[in-house]
Amino acid sequence: MTQQAPPGSAGPAGPEEHPRGTAHRFTAADGTPLTYHVYGTDTATPGTPPVVLHHGFVADTFVNWVAPGIAGALTARGHRVVGLDARGHGRSGKPHDPAAYGEAAMARDLRQLFDVLGADRVHLAGYSMGAVVSLLAAVEDERVTRLVVGGVGAGVVEVGGLDTRALPPGSVIAALTAEDPSTVPAEAAGFRALADAVGADRAALAAHAAAVHRAALPLSAITASTLVIAGDEDPLAVRPAVLADAIPGARLHTVPGDHLTAVRDPGFVSALTGFLAGDRPGPAGRRVGVDGR
């Protein structure tokens, strides 16, 4: 079971050694305690911006970024990696009021983390919910110089966030609040299973599901070099080229897999690490698929 940061945590606190990285805490503007995990401090290449990672819904830094080997691949390339457990998730605070949630609130948390880190430049990667959060942060904050968003597609442009046409918030809430997991809506069963597997606070997750972002994102304002990565069978990332085309200069890379498996594909890891290292995912001006064409 994941652990929650102590409710009394306040201000930037001292580090806590933990198998999932060195955990640090700070307090969000609304008083919610937040935990972030740091990897690769001793091996980071001097002058390299930190890579900040924001996970998807129900997951946490460990589930989304450490277990698939992504954090390790980044530290092996000389990056200092910082993973934020979003409010309601992992070891961060878990209020049950929907007013405390929404990707815009999480984007404010992310930008506050940049302040806590004292970073004048960051590379940022987000998956699913974290992709929407990262896009919102990049719109507002020019400290984001490289951006990777995965697990999202045309829904960001057409409905303002995760594709609620494929996964209605009502289905997610029903799945998370059902007493009997066998009765949950089929389209949200995977999220309920993951929530049970990681010992998540389902009431907190349901509160976020009630507050998901549904407003237009000014994607044309993003100045960061951007890579969109999508699984070719991901129902929440259909037509990802629509998203890539809406972000100035963005590139697109597709990998095999659905919403829960694409992030574990070796092609996802190599595309993300290569892009953040400054490598091109393909020749200039071309959008690259899994086969490189």
C-alpha positions in Angstrom: 0.0 0.0 0.0 1.3 3.5 -0.8 1.8 5.8 2.1 0.5 9.3 2.6 2.7 12.2 3.6 2.1 13.2 7.2 -0.7 15.8 7.3 1.5 18.1 9.4 4.2 18.4 6.7 5.0 22.1 6.1 7.4 24.0 3.9 10.4 22.4 2.1 11.4 19.6 4.5 14.5 17.5 4.9 15.0 14.4 2.7 13.7 11.0 3.8 15.5 7.9 2.5 13.1 5.5 0.9 13.4 2.6 -1.5 11.4 4.6 -4.1 14.0 7.4 -4.1 14.8 10.2 -1.7 11.5 11.7 -0.7 11.1 15.4 0.0 8.0 17.3 1.0 6.5 20.8 0.5 3.1 22.3 1.1 0.9 23.5 -1.7 -0.6 26.9 -1.7 -3.9 25.5 -0.4 -2.2 23.6 2.5 -2.1 20.2 0.8 1.1 18.3 1.7 2.9 17.1 -1.4 5.7 14.6 -1.8 8.3 14.4 -4.6 11.0 11.8 -5.2 14.5 12.5 -6.4 16.8 10.1 -8.3 20.3 10.4 -9.7 21.5 13.4 -7.7 25.0 11.9 -7.4 25.4 11.0 -11.1 23.7 14.0 -12.8 25.7 15.8 -15.5 26.5 19.3 -14.2 24.4 22.0 -15.9 21.7 19.6 -17.1 18.2 20.7 -16.3 16.3 18.3 -14.0 13.7 16.0 -15.6 10.4 16.4 -13.8 8.0 13.5 -14.2 4.2 13.7 -13.6 2.3 10.4 -13.5 -1.1 9.3 -14.6 -4.4 8.9 -12.8 -4.4 6.3 -10.0 -0.7 5.7 -10.4 2.2 7.4 -8.7 5.8 8.1 -9.4 7.0 4.6 -8.7 4.2 2.8 -10.7 4.3 5.1 -13.7 8.0 6.0 -14.0 10.2 3.8 -11.8 8.8 0.3 -12.3 8.9 0.5 -16.2 12.5 1.6 -16.0 12.1 5.1 -17.3 13.6 6.9 -14.2 16.5 4.5 -14.3 17.1 5.1 -18.0 17.1 8.8 -17.5 19.6 8.7 -14.5 21.8 6.4 -16.6 22.0 9.3 -19.2 23.1 11.8 -16.6 19.8 13.4 -15.6 18.6 14.3 -12.2 15.1 13.0 -12.1 12.3 14.4 -9.9 8.9 12.7 -9.7 6.0 14.4 -8.1 3.2 12.4 -6.5 0.1 14.4 -7.5 -2.4 15.4 -4.8 -4.7 12.5 -4.1 -2.0 10.0 -5.2 1.0 8.2 -3.8 2.5 9.7 -0.7 1.0 13.2 -1.1 -2.1 14.5 0.7 -5.5 13.2 -0.2 -8.3 15.6 0.4 -11.8 14.3 -0.4 -13.3 17.6 -1.7 -13.5 17.9 -5.5 -12.7 21.6 -5.1 -9.2 20.6 -4.2 -8.7 18.8 -7.6 -8.5 19.2 -11.3 -5.5 19.3 -13.6 -5.2 23.1 -13.2 -4.6 22.7 -9.5 -2.0 20.0 -10.1 -0.3 22.3 -12.7 0.0 24.9 -10.0 1.6 22.3 -7.7 4.0 21.4 -10.5 5.1 25.0 -11.0 5.5 25.4 -7.2 7.8 22.4 -7.4 9.9 24.2 -10.0 10.3 27.0 -7.4 11.2 24.6 -4.6 13.9 23.0 -6.9 15.2 26.5 -7.7 15.4 25.5 -11.4 15.5 28.1 -14.1 15.1 25.4 -16.7 13.3 22.0 -16.5 12.6 19.1 -18.8 9.0 17.9 -18.2 7.3 14.6 -19.0 3.7 13.6 -18.2 1.6 10.6 -18.9 -2.3 10.6 -19.2 -3.6 12.9 -16.4 0.0 14.0 -16.0 0.2 14.9 -19.7 -2.7 17.3 -19.3 -1.1 18.7 -16.1 2.2 19.1 -17.9 0.6 20.8 -20.9 -1.1 23.3 -18.6 2.2 24.0 -16.8 4.1 24.4 -20.1 1.5 26.9 -21.3 2.2 29.1 -18.3 5.8 28.5 -17.6 8.7 29.1 -20.0 11.1 27.3 -17.6 9.8 24.2 -19.4 12.3 23.9 -22.3 11.6 20.3 -23.3 8.2 18.6 -22.9 7.1 15.0 -23.5 3.4 14.1 -23.2 2.1 10.5 -23.5 -1.2 8.7 -23.3 -3.2 11.5 -24.7 -4.4 12.5 -28.2 -7.1 14.4 -30.0 -9.2 14.6 -26.8 -6.9 17.3 -25.4 -7.7 19.5 -28.4 -11.4 18.5 -28.8 -12.7 18.2 -25.2 -10.0 19.9 -23.2 -8.2 17.1 -21.5 -8.4 13.3 -21.1 -10.8 11.9 -23.7 -14.0 11.8 -21.7 -15.8 10.5 -24.7 -14.0 7.2 -24.3 -13.9 7.3 -20.5 -16.8 9.3 -19.0 -16.0 10.7 -15.6 -19.3 9.2 -14.3 -18.0 5.7 -15.2 -14.7 6.4 -13.4 -16.5 7.6 -10.3 -18.9 4.6 -10.3 -15.9 2.3 -10.6 -14.1 3.9 -7.8 -17.0 4.1 -5.4 -18.6 0.7 -6.1 -18.6 -1.7 -3.1 -18.4 -4.7 -5.4 -15.6 -4.4 -8.0 -17.4 -6.9 -10.2 -20.1 -4.3 -10.9 -18.0 -1.5 -12.2 -18.4 -0.2 -15.7 -16.2 -2.1 -18.2 -14.4 1.0 -19.6 -13.2 2.0 -16.1 -12.5 -1.5 -14.7 -8.8 -1.2 -15.3 -8.6 2.0 -13.1 -10.5 0.3 -10.3 -8.2 -2.7 -10.5 -5.1 -0.5 -10.4 -6.5 1.5 -7.5 -7.1 -1.7 -5.5 -3.7 -3.0 -6.4 -1.8 0.0 -5.2 -4.0 0.6 -2.1 -5.1 4.0 -3.4 -7.6 6.3 -1.5 -10.5 5.7 -3.9 -12.5 8.6 -2.4 -9.7 11.0 -3.2 -9.5 9.7 -6.7 -13.2 10.0 -7.2 -13.0 13.6 -6.1 -10.4 14.3 -8.9 -12.6 12.4 -11.4 -15.4 14.9 -10.6 -13.1 17.8 -11.4 -11.3 16.8 -14.6 -10.2 19.6 -16.9 -12.7 20.3 -19.7 -11.7 23.7 -21.0 -9.8 24.7 -24.0 -6.0 24.6 -23.7 -4.1 27.4 -25.5 -1.6 24.9 -26.9 -0.2 27.4 -29.4 1.3 29.3 -26.5 3.7 26.4 -25.6 7.3 27.4 -26.4 9.0 24.1 -25.3 10.3 21.6 -27.8 7.6 18.9 -27.5 7.3 15.2 -28.2 3.9 13.4 -28.2 4.1 9.7 -27.6 1.0 7.5 -28.0 0.1 3.8 -28.0 -1.3 2.6 -31.2 -4.2 0.8 -29.4 -4.8 3.4 -26.7 -8.5 4.5 -26.7 -7.6 7.6 -24.7 -4.9 8.7 -27.2 -6.7 8.3 -30.5 -5.5 10.5 -33.4 -2.5 11.9 -31.5 -1.4 13.8 -34.7 -4.3 16.2 -33.9 -2.5 17.1 -30.6 0.9 17.2 -32.1 -0.3 19.5 -34.9 -1.8 21.9 -32.3 1.6 22.5 -30.5 4.1 24.5 -32.4 6.9 22.3 -33.8 5.8 19.2 -31.9 6.8 15.7 -33.0 4.9 12.5 -32.7 6.1 9.0 -31.9 3.8 6.0 -31.7 4.5 2.7 -29.9 2.6 -0.6 -29.6 0.2 -0.8 -26.7 -2.9 0.5 -25.0 -3.3 3.0 -22.2 -1.8 0.8 -19.5 0.9 -1.0 -21.6 2.3 1.6 -24.0 4.4 3.3 -21.2 6.2 -0.1 -20.7 7.1 -0.5 -24.3 10.9 -0.2 -24.9 10.1 2.3 -27.7 8.4 4.6 -25.3 11.5 4.6 -23.0 14.0 5.1 -25.9 11.9 7.9 -27.5 11.5 9.8 -24.2 15.1 9.5 -23.1 16.5 10.3 -26.6 14.3 13.4 -26.9 15.2 14.7 -23.5 18.8 14.1 -24.2 18.5 16.3 -27.2 18.4 13.5 -29.8 16.0 13.8 -32.6 13.3 11.1 -32.8 13.6 11.3 -36.6 14.8 13.5 -39.4 13.8 17.1 -39.1 10.3 17.8 -40.3 9.2 14.2 -40.1 6.8 12.6 -37.7 8.1 9.2 -36.7 6.0 6.1 -36.2 7.1 2.9 -34.4 8.7 1.6 -37.5 10.6 4.8 -38.1 8.9 5.8 -41.3 
